[in-house]
Amino acid sequence: MNEVYYISMNIDDTMSQIELNKAIIQRYFEAYNNKNEAIFDDIISPDYIDHGNNGKGIAGAKNDLKNSLDKFEDINYIIEAMIASAAYPDLVGTYWKGSLTPNATTSETLKSSKIISYRGMSIYRIQNGKMVEMWHVIEGWPLELIPGE
């Protein structure tokens, strides 16, 4: 009987951790939607690595947001699905869609397209209540905006 109680406590703890990790990812998207880099101080680890943008640490995450705000207006992200499991409680996966409008400093080609819509899948690794790694695949992002293109 004690073993069953012990196992159920671990499941409850794992489920609580999964929900906390999902909330961290919700806040990550909130930072972009609300143009609020201060959120990153609460949710990004100093050791954070963005494997898609080569961003590192809190400063790297803030720099990515700043670069986006310098180039685009009306940034909006919607999480369409979020997945986490007890088998890998430190990982959260998202399927999301985004839209943005190039601002006046962006190229003529992009300004003529007005709203850019795209989708992506991202996997986040959370450790001790902070994002430590992110991987993503993006579909529909204009080639003109890919670094090095």
C-alpha positions as CSV (number, residue, x, y, z in Angstrom):
1,M,0.0,0.0,0.0
2,N,2.8,2.4,0.8
3,E,4.4,1.7,-2.6
4,V,1.2,2.7,-4.4
5,Y,1.0,5.9,-2.4
6,Y,4.7,6.6,-3.2
7,I,4.2,6.1,-6.9
8,S,1.1,8.3,-7.1
9,M,3.0,11.1,-5.3
10,N,5.7,10.9,-8.0
11,I,3.1,11.0,-10.8
12,D,1.5,14.1,-9.2
13,D,4.9,15.8,-8.8
14,T,5.7,15.0,-12.5
15,M,2.3,16.3,-13.6
16,S,2.8,19.5,-11.6
17,Q,6.3,19.9,-13.2
18,I,4.8,19.4,-16.7
19,E,2.2,22.1,-16.1
20,L,4.8,24.5,-14.7
21,N,7.0,23.9,-17.7
22,K,4.1,24.5,-20.1
23,A,3.4,27.8,-18.3
24,I,7.0,28.9,-18.8
25,I,6.6,28.3,-22.6
26,Q,3.3,30.3,-22.5
27,R,5.2,33.1,-21.0
28,Y,7.9,32.9,-23.7
29,F,5.3,33.5,-26.4
30,E,3.8,36.2,-24.2
31,A,7.1,38.1,-24.2
32,Y,6.9,38.3,-28.0
33,N,3.2,39.1,-28.2
34,N,3.5,41.9,-25.6
35,K,7.0,43.1,-26.6
36,N,8.2,42.5,-23.1
37,E,11.8,41.3,-22.8
38,A,11.7,41.5,-19.0
39,I,9.8,38.2,-19.0
40,F,13.0,36.6,-20.2
41,D,14.7,37.4,-16.8
42,D,12.2,35.1,-15.2
43,I,12.1,32.2,-17.6
44,I,15.5,32.0,-19.4
45,S,18.6,30.4,-17.9
46,P,21.9,32.1,-18.1
47,D,23.1,28.9,-19.9
48,Y,20.3,29.0,-22.5
49,I,21.1,28.0,-26.1
50,D,18.8,28.7,-29.0
51,H,19.9,26.1,-31.5
52,G,18.0,27.8,-34.3
53,N,19.4,31.3,-33.9
54,N,22.6,30.5,-32.1
55,G,21.4,32.8,-29.3
56,K,22.9,32.3,-25.9
57,G,21.8,33.3,-22.4
58,I,19.3,35.8,-21.4
59,A,21.0,38.5,-23.4
60,G,20.8,36.4,-26.5
61,A,17.0,35.8,-26.0
62,K,16.5,39.6,-25.5
63,N,18.6,40.4,-28.6
64,D,16.5,38.0,-30.7
65,L,13.3,39.8,-29.5
66,K,14.9,43.3,-30.1
67,N,16.0,42.3,-33.6
68,S,12.4,41.1,-34.3
69,L,11.0,44.4,-33.0
70,D,13.4,46.4,-35.1
71,K,12.3,44.7,-38.3
72,F,8.6,44.0,-37.7
73,E,5.4,45.4,-36.3
74,D,2.3,43.6,-35.2
75,I,4.1,40.5,-34.1
76,N,1.7,37.8,-33.0
77,Y,2.1,34.2,-32.0
78,I,-0.6,31.6,-31.3
79,I,0.2,28.2,-29.8
80,E,-2.0,25.7,-31.6
81,A,-0.8,22.6,-29.7
82,M,1.5,22.1,-26.7
83,I,2.8,18.6,-25.8
84,A,4.6,17.4,-22.7
85,S,4.8,14.0,-21.1
86,A,5.8,12.3,-17.9
87,A,8.3,10.2,-19.9
88,Y,10.3,13.4,-20.7
89,P,9.1,16.0,-18.1
90,D,11.8,18.5,-19.0
91,L,10.7,18.8,-22.6
92,V,7.8,20.8,-24.0
93,G,6.9,20.7,-27.7
94,T,4.8,23.3,-29.4
95,Y,3.1,23.7,-32.8
96,W,2.5,27.4,-33.4
97,K,1.6,30.0,-36.0
98,G,2.9,33.5,-36.2
99,S,2.2,36.6,-38.2
100,L,4.0,39.9,-38.5
101,T,4.2,43.0,-40.6
102,P,7.5,44.3,-41.9
103,N,8.2,47.8,-40.8
104,A,9.5,50.8,-42.8
105,T,13.2,49.8,-42.5
106,T,12.6,46.3,-44.0
107,S,13.2,45.7,-47.7
108,E,10.7,46.8,-50.4
109,T,10.0,43.2,-51.3
110,L,8.8,42.4,-47.8
111,K,6.9,45.7,-47.3
112,S,4.8,44.9,-50.4
113,S,3.7,41.6,-48.9
114,K,2.2,43.4,-45.8
115,I,1.5,40.5,-43.4
116,I,3.8,37.5,-43.3
117,S,2.2,34.4,-41.9
118,Y,4.3,31.3,-41.0
119,R,4.2,28.2,-38.8
120,G,6.7,26.3,-36.7
121,M,7.4,23.5,-34.3
122,S,9.6,24.1,-31.4
123,I,11.0,21.9,-28.6
124,Y,12.1,23.5,-25.3
125,R,14.1,22.0,-22.5
126,I,13.3,23.3,-19.1
127,Q,15.6,22.8,-16.1
128,N,15.0,24.3,-12.6
129,G,12.1,26.4,-13.8
130,K,14.1,28.0,-16.7
131,M,14.4,27.4,-20.4
132,V,17.9,26.0,-21.1
133,E,17.6,24.9,-24.8
134,M,15.3,25.4,-27.8
135,W,15.2,23.8,-31.2
136,H,12.8,24.8,-33.9
137,V,11.7,24.3,-37.5
138,I,9.9,27.1,-39.3
139,E,7.8,26.9,-42.5
140,G,6.9,29.9,-44.5
141,W,9.6,32.3,-43.3
142,P,10.8,34.5,-46.2
143,L,14.2,33.5,-47.4
144,E,15.2,37.1,-47.4
145,L,15.1,37.1,-43.6
146,I,17.2,34.0,-43.1
147,P,20.6,35.0,-41.8
148,G,23.3,34.3,-44.4
149,E,20.8,34.1,-47.3
